[in-house]
């Protein structure tokens, strides 16, 4: 069966997703939604290919939906436009179109995370359109749902599941995320969006709650903590200048609590230079790694290191995020209507050979 697919957004993740759709023999690209000056550009160009594919990008939503796609691969920026993004998803689902997306990340497992006034309209739209939504990627995504829960399936007892991202972000070229949202290069007395009270738990509470659901634990609370460290001297990264004394490293935890016991944990250790904060957890590779630490019987420690022949670790993780959702299109189209989680879907794989 061939699935008719629209790519929505062609930024850092979206252009990888677009290339993946074009390469997948089970998917037919029927349209590409863009904003601004990209309208009219061939999808092959937007995907970074050296050929045209005969599908021009557009910002005409009605025209895209008129082609009756089976699924939209939604990769628009959402962190700084959450109401608009949620309305996009609601509109697509109500129109009878399934959606796989890399954000908003709290839809990875929204239960107990999102208030009813945000979740119910999306659920009602899915019921109206007999359609499904699945949000995933690498983090939140397979590094902290598929991998830890696979390990958990081999245990006699689980005391704590900890998922970690330990990554150098210096080459991550997205100023809105790096500066406006995460606060890198900003004075330490300014609190960025990510570190406003409750935002970490909104963004990654889905991870600790889904892990808890996967191991049968009922959480009493979700808590958060963070630490920021200034640059010891000035230096430059992909998004610009980091002045001495401004934020250059960030460590945070979102913790799922049962009573006073920490049962599930999402921890990020983010540096802009590998020599910063040598006492913080170190990655398995100098550029970074994802780590699962399971305490129980047996115990596990597993590191996942990403790489690509076409770019560095940040390139590889963006590609992995894109392909995680693109490869899920057939399973999501076939799934019952509703907001899906990794606990609802079968194992997602990919065709062995692609053009």
C-alpha positions as CSV (number, residue, x, y, z in Angstrom):
1,X,0.0,0.0,0.0
2,X,1.2,3.5,-0.8
3,X,0.4,6.3,1.6
4,X,-0.2,9.9,0.4
5,X,1.8,12.3,2.5
6,X,2.2,16.1,2.9
7,X,5.3,17.5,4.5
8,X,4.5,20.5,6.8
9,X,7.6,22.7,7.4
10,X,11.1,22.3,5.9
11,X,13.4,23.6,8.6
12,X,16.1,21.8,10.6
13,X,14.0,18.6,11.0
14,X,11.5,19.2,8.1
15,X,14.0,19.1,5.3
16,X,15.2,15.7,6.5
17,X,11.7,14.4,6.8
18,X,11.0,15.6,3.2
19,X,14.0,13.8,1.9
20,X,12.9,10.7,3.7
21,X,9.4,10.8,2.3
22,X,10.8,11.2,-1.2
23,X,13.1,8.2,-0.7
24,X,10.5,5.9,0.8
25,X,8.8,3.7,-1.9
26,X,5.8,3.3,0.4
27,X,5.1,7.0,0.6
28,X,3.8,9.4,-2.1
29,X,4.6,13.1,-1.6
30,X,1.4,15.0,-2.5
31,X,2.4,18.4,-1.2
32,X,4.7,20.6,0.9
33,X,3.5,23.4,3.2
34,X,5.9,26.3,3.8
35,X,5.7,29.8,5.0
36,X,7.2,32.9,3.3
37,X,9.6,32.9,0.3
38,X,9.9,29.1,-0.1
39,X,6.5,28.9,-1.8
40,X,6.9,27.7,-5.4
41,X,10.2,25.9,-4.8
42,X,10.4,22.3,-5.9
43,X,10.4,19.8,-3.0
44,X,13.6,18.3,-4.3
45,X,15.4,21.6,-3.8
46,X,13.9,22.0,-0.3
47,X,15.0,18.5,0.6
48,X,18.6,19.2,-0.4
49,X,18.5,16.8,-3.4
50,X,20.2,17.4,-6.8
51,X,17.0,16.7,-8.7
52,X,13.4,18.0,-9.0
53,X,10.5,15.8,-7.9
54,X,7.7,17.8,-9.5
55,X,6.0,18.9,-6.3
56,X,6.1,22.6,-5.6
57,X,5.8,24.0,-2.1
58,X,2.8,26.1,-1.2
59,X,1.2,28.0,1.7
60,X,-2.3,27.1,0.4
61,X,-3.7,24.8,3.1
62,X,-7.0,24.2,1.3
63,X,-5.2,23.0,-1.8
64,X,-3.1,20.6,0.2
65,X,-6.1,19.1,2.0
66,X,-8.1,18.9,-1.3
67,X,-5.7,16.2,-2.4
68,X,-6.9,14.1,0.5
69,X,-3.6,13.0,2.0
70,X,-3.5,10.1,4.4
71,X,-1.0,11.8,6.6
72,X,0.8,15.1,7.3
73,X,4.4,15.0,8.6
74,X,4.3,18.1,10.9
75,X,7.7,19.7,11.5
76,X,6.9,23.3,12.0
77,X,8.6,25.3,14.8
78,X,6.3,25.1,17.8
79,X,8.2,26.2,20.9
80,X,7.5,29.9,20.3
81,X,4.1,29.4,18.8
82,X,2.3,26.8,20.8
83,X,-1.3,28.0,20.4
84,X,-0.9,28.2,16.6
85,X,0.7,24.8,16.5
86,X,-2.0,23.1,18.5
87,X,-4.6,24.8,16.3
88,X,-2.8,23.4,13.2
89,X,-3.0,19.9,14.6
90,X,-6.6,20.3,15.6
91,X,-7.5,21.5,12.1
92,X,-5.7,18.7,10.3
93,X,-7.2,16.0,12.5
94,X,-10.7,17.4,12.2
95,X,-10.2,17.3,8.4
96,X,-9.6,13.6,8.6
97,X,-5.9,13.7,8.1
98,X,-3.5,11.6,10.3
99,X,-0.5,13.5,11.7
100,X,3.0,12.4,12.7
101,X,4.9,15.2,14.3
102,X,8.2,16.0,16.1
103,X,6.4,18.7,18.3
104,X,4.8,20.0,20.4
105,X,6.7,17.5,22.5
106,X,4.2,17.2,25.3
107,X,1.9,15.3,23.0
108,X,4.4,12.4,23.2
109,X,2.4,11.4,26.3
110,X,0.0,14.2,27.2
111,X,-1.9,12.4,29.9
112,X,-1.3,14.0,33.3
113,X,0.8,16.7,31.5
114,X,-1.6,18.8,29.4
115,X,-4.7,20.5,31.0
116,X,-8.0,19.4,29.6
117,X,-8.6,22.7,27.8
118,X,-5.6,22.0,25.6
119,X,-5.9,18.2,25.2
120,X,-9.7,17.8,24.7
121,X,-10.0,19.9,21.6
122,X,-7.3,17.8,19.9
123,X,-8.9,14.5,21.1
124,X,-12.3,15.7,19.9
125,X,-10.8,16.7,16.5
126,X,-9.3,13.2,16.1
127,X,-12.7,11.6,16.9
128,X,-14.4,13.9,14.4
129,X,-12.0,13.2,11.6
130,X,-11.4,9.5,12.6
131,X,-7.7,10.4,12.6
132,X,-4.7,9.9,14.7
133,X,-1.8,12.0,16.1
134,X,1.6,10.7,17.1
135,X,4.4,12.9,18.3
136,X,7.9,11.5,18.7
137,X,11.6,11.9,17.7
138,X,14.8,11.1,19.6
139,X,14.2,13.2,22.8
140,X,11.4,13.2,23.7
141,X,11.3,10.0,21.6
142,X,13.0,6.7,21.1
143,X,16.0,7.5,23.3
144,X,13.6,7.8,26.3
145,X,10.7,5.6,25.5
146,X,11.6,2.7,23.1
147,X,15.1,2.0,24.5
148,X,14.5,2.2,28.3
149,X,11.2,0.3,28.1
150,X,12.9,-2.4,26.0
151,X,15.5,-2.8,28.8
152,X,12.7,-2.7,31.5
153,X,11.2,-5.8,29.9
154,X,14.1,-7.9,31.0
155,X,14.0,-6.9,34.7
156,X,12.8,-8.7,37.8
157,X,12.7,-5.3,39.7
158,X,12.9,-1.7,38.6
159,X,13.8,0.9,41.2
160,X,14.6,3.9,38.9
161,X,14.7,4.6,35.2
162,X,16.9,7.5,34.2
163,X,17.2,8.8,30.6
164,X,19.9,11.4,29.8
165,X,21.0,13.6,27.0
166,X,24.6,14.6,27.3
167,X,25.4,16.7,24.2
168,X,27.6,19.6,23.0
169,X,25.1,22.0,21.3
170,X,27.7,24.4,19.8
171,X,26.9,23.3,16.3
172,X,23.1,23.4,16.7
173,X,22.2,26.2,14.4
174,X,18.8,27.4,15.6
175,X,19.0,30.8,17.3
176,X,15.4,30.8,18.5
177,X,16.0,27.6,20.4
178,X,19.5,28.3,21.6
179,X,19.1,31.9,22.8
180,X,15.4,32.8,23.1
181,X,14.2,29.4,24.6
182,X,17.3,27.9,26.3
183,X,19.0,31.2,27.2
184,X,22.5,30.5,26.0
185,X,24.5,33.7,25.7
186,X,22.1,35.5,28.0
187,X,23.0,36.9,31.5
188,X,22.4,34.4,34.3
189,X,20.0,36.8,36.1
190,X,17.6,36.5,33.1
191,X,15.4,33.4,33.2
192,X,14.7,32.1,29.7
193,X,11.5,30.5,28.5
194,X,12.6,27.0,29.1
195,X,13.4,27.6,32.8
196,X,10.3,29.5,33.7
197,X,8.4,27.6,36.5
198,X,6.6,24.6,35.1
199,X,8.0,24.7,31.6
200,X,10.5,21.9,32.0
201,X,7.7,19.7,33.4
202,X,5.4,20.6,30.5
203,X,8.1,19.9,27.9
204,X,9.5,16.6,29.4
205,X,6.9,15.6,31.9
206,X,5.6,13.4,29.1
207,X,8.8,11.4,29.2
208,X,8.7,10.6,32.9
209,X,5.0,10.0,32.9
210,X,5.2,7.6,29.9
211,X,8.1,5.7,31.5
212,X,6.1,5.4,34.7
213,X,3.0,4.1,32.7
214,X,5.3,1.7,30.9
215,X,6.6,0.1,34.1
216,X,3.2,0.3,35.9
217,X,4.1,3.0,38.4
218,X,1.6,5.7,39.5
219,X,3.3,9.0,40.0
220,X,2.4,11.3,42.9
221,X,4.2,14.3,41.5
222,X,6.6,15.6,38.8
223,X,9.4,17.9,40.0
224,X,12.1,19.9,38.2
225,X,15.5,21.3,39.0
226,X,18.2,23.1,37.0
227,X,21.7,24.6,37.1
228,X,23.4,27.1,34.8
229,X,27.1,27.9,34.4
230,X,28.7,30.9,32.8
231,X,31.3,31.0,30.1
232,X,34.8,31.4,31.6
233,X,35.8,33.5,28.5
234,X,34.1,34.7,25.3
235,X,33.8,32.3,22.3
236,X,31.7,31.7,19.3
237,X,29.2,28.9,18.3
238,X,27.0,28.3,15.3
239,X,24.3,30.7,16.4
240,X,26.7,33.5,17.3
241,X,28.8,35.0,20.1
242,X,28.8,33.7,23.7
243,X,30.2,36.5,25.9
244,X,32.2,35.8,29.0
245,X,29.9,35.5,32.0
246,X,26.8,34.6,30.1
247,X,25.1,31.2,30.1
248,X,27.2,28.5,28.5
249,X,26.2,25.2,30.1
250,X,22.8,23.9,31.4
251,X,21.9,20.9,33.5
252,X,18.3,20.0,34.4
253,X,16.2,17.1,35.7
254,X,12.5,16.4,35.5
255,X,11.7,13.8,38.1
256,X,8.7,11.4,38.4
257,X,8.0,10.9,42.1
258,X,6.3,8.1,44.0
259,X,6.1,9.5,47.5
260,X,9.6,10.8,48.3
261,X,11.2,8.3,45.9
262,X,12.5,9.3,42.4
263,X,11.3,6.6,40.1
264,X,11.6,8.1,36.6
265,X,14.0,10.8,35.5
266,X,14.7,12.9,32.4
267,X,18.1,14.6,32.7
268,X,19.8,16.9,30.2
269,X,23.4,18.0,30.4
270,X,24.0,20.6,27.7
271,X,27.4,22.2,27.1
272,X,28.6,24.7,24.4
273,X,32.2,23.5,24.9
274,X,33.4,20.0,26.0
275,X,35.7,21.4,28.7
276,X,32.9,23.1,30.6
277,X,31.7,21.6,33.9
278,X,34.0,18.6,34.0
279,X,32.3,17.4,37.2
280,X,29.0,16.9,35.4
281,X,28.2,13.6,33.7
282,X,30.4,13.0,30.6
283,X,29.2,11.6,27.3
284,X,30.3,8.3,25.8
285,X,31.6,10.3,22.8
286,X,33.2,13.7,22.9
287,X,30.3,15.3,20.9
288,X,27.6,13.7,23.0
289,X,25.5,10.6,23.8
290,X,22.1,9.5,25.0
291,X,22.2,7.4,28.1
292,X,19.8,5.0,29.9
293,X,20.5,4.1,33.5
294,X,18.2,1.5,35.0
295,X,18.6,0.7,38.6
296,X,17.0,-2.6,39.7
297,X,17.7,-6.2,39.1
298,X,19.4,-6.5,36.8
299,X,20.9,-3.0,36.4
300,X,21.7,-1.5,33.1
301,X,23.8,1.4,31.7
302,X,23.4,2.0,28.0
303,X,24.9,4.7,25.8
304,X,23.6,5.7,22.3
305,X,26.0,7.7,20.1
306,X,24.7,9.2,16.9
307,X,26.8,10.0,13.8
308,X,26.4,10.5,10.1
309,X,28.7,10.4,7.1
310,X,27.0,13.7,6.1
311,X,27.4,15.7,9.3
312,X,28.1,15.8,13.0
313,X,26.1,14.5,16.0
314,X,23.6,17.3,15.8
315,X,23.0,16.6,12.1
316,X,22.5,12.9,13.0
317,X,20.0,13.5,15.7
318,X,17.9,15.9,13.6
319,X,17.9,13.2,10.9
320,X,16.9,10.5,13.4
321,X,14.1,12.7,14.7
322,X,12.7,13.1,11.2
323,X,13.0,9.5,10.2
324,X,11.4,8.3,13.5
325,X,8.1,10.0,12.5
326,X,8.3,9.5,8.7
327,X,8.8,5.7,9.2
328,X,5.8,5.6,11.5
329,X,3.3,6.9,8.9
330,X,1.9,3.4,7.9
331,X,1.5,2.4,11.6
332,X,-0.2,5.7,12.5
333,X,-2.6,5.6,9.5
334,X,-3.6,2.1,10.5
335,X,-4.0,2.9,14.2
336,X,-7.4,3.6,15.9
337,X,-8.3,7.3,16.0
338,X,-6.9,9.4,18.9
339,X,-3.8,10.8,20.4
340,X,-1.3,7.9,20.3
341,X,1.9,7.2,22.3
342,X,4.8,4.8,21.9
343,X,2.9,2.4,24.1
344,X,0.2,2.2,21.4
345,X,2.2,1.4,18.3
346,X,4.1,-1.7,17.1
347,X,7.9,-1.6,16.5
348,X,8.7,1.0,13.8
349,X,11.3,0.0,11.2
350,X,12.3,1.2,7.8
351,X,12.7,-0.2,4.3
352,X,16.2,-1.8,3.9
353,X,16.9,-0.1,0.6
354,X,16.0,3.4,-0.5
355,X,16.9,5.6,-3.5
